[in-house]
């Protein structure tokens, strides 16, 4: 949902201005995902959604922050970019230039300028 949708027939881009709210139902073992951003562009040809500006994603107990997010539903992947992009779950706090988020498993891969803190459980 958003405040205004403008579709350009020539480019095939749908531009939704915000604030934008996006929800994705839980699939497989993954949690429901809620996202908010300043705007969203949907490319009809590639079926990719790009959220931009103050991106906030909530999935289960994980909260992630980014400047932009590209959502590829077919691949089940969201790519978050930021300076830095950040993901927090409990005491675990990781950040990097790129967070690759696997939607169906709730796994995150961090690339570029990786930093953070992780709580480890030892046997």
N, C-alpha and C positions, 0 to 999 in steps of 0.2 A: 504494500500500500504506500501511497505517497500523496502529494498535493496536486501535481499536474503532469499529464502524460502527453508528450509530443512525439508523433511517429512521422519519419521521413521516408516516403515511398522510394525515393531515388537511392538512398543509402541502405535501407532496410534496418535502420536503427530506431529503437524506441527509447526515448529519454524521459525518465521519471524523476521529477524533482521532489525534494523532500521537505521535511525529514522522511526518509524511506524506512519502512519496516518490512522484513522478509522472514518467512518461517518455512522450515523444511521438516516434514514429519519424520519421526524416527524410522529408520530402515535397517534391517539386519540387526546386529548387536549395537549399532550406533544410536546415540541419543537424538532427541529433537533438537534442532538448531534454530536459534533466533538471531537475526542480524539487524543492525540499524546503520544508516549512513546518510550523508547529505544528498546523494543522488545515485541513480542506477541507470545504466545503459544496457539494453538487451539487443543483441545482434541476431536478427531473425535468421540470417544465413548460417552462422556458426553455432547458434543457440547458446552463446556464452553471455553471462550476465557479469557486468563490471560495476561494483559498488565503489564509490569514491567519497573521500572526505569523512573524517572522524568515524571510521568503521569500527564497530563493536560487535563481537560475536559471542554468543553464549551457547554452550553445548554441555549439558549435564553440569558438572562442577567446574568446567573449564571456561575461562573468560579470555578472549583474545582481542587485541587492539592492532589496527593497521591504518595506513593511509589509503590503501586500495585493496580490493579483493576481486579476483576473477573466479567465477563459479562455473565449473564444467560438470554439469549434472551427469552427462553420459559417462564420463570417466570417474565420477564420484570423488572429485578433487576440488578443493578450494585453495587458490594460491594467494597468500596475503603478502603485501609488500609494505615496507615502512622504514622509517629511520629513527629507531628500529620498529619492526613488527614485534609484538610481544604476546606470549601466552602464559596464563597463570592458572594453576590447578592446585589448590591447597597450598602447601609449602613450596611447590615446584614453580619456578618462575624462569622462563627462557625467552631470549630475544635474539633477533638476527635481521638481516636485510630481507630475507624471504622465509616464510613459514609455509610449508606444503602440508595441507590438512586433508587427511583421508576421511571422508564423510561417514562411510559405513563402519569404520573401526574406531574412530576417534583418535587415531594416531597422528602425530605431528613430526615432521622432519624440518630441521632448522638449517639454513644456509647463510653464509656471509656474515662476518663479524659476530659470530656466535658467542653469547655469554649467558650466564644465569646461575641458578642454584637449584639443586635437586635434593630431595629427601630420599635417602636410600634405606631400605629395610634389609638388614643383614640376618642371615640364618643363625 
